[in-house]
Amino acid sequence: MSEIVVTMLGKPGCHLCDDARAVIERVVADEGVRFEERDITLDEELQREYWEQIPVTLVDGVQVDFWRVDEARLRAAIAKRRR
């Protein structure tokens, strides 16, 4: 099975992104999966698609949450990818 990746789409200075990052970092540490963060201001397509939703949380490219991270939903999405 390939490595599971949790991605957060955000931008600098976003207080919701800071809150989301704290939850995501805790979950990925517990679950042993990889975390990557992408700055939507550096990608025109991401900026156009997600500007009003950040932070956006994805598990292996599938959107799980936006604005706030629900820890239980994130853990469930990771568990589903493991099956």
PyMOL commands that set and color helices and strands:
alter all, ss='L'
color gray80, all
select helices_A, chain A and resi 15-31+40-42+44-50+71-82
alter helices_A, ss='H'
color red, helices_A
select strands_A, chain A and resi 5-10+34-39+56-59+62-66
alter strands_A, ss='S'
color yellow, strands_A
deselect
rebuild
show_as cartoon
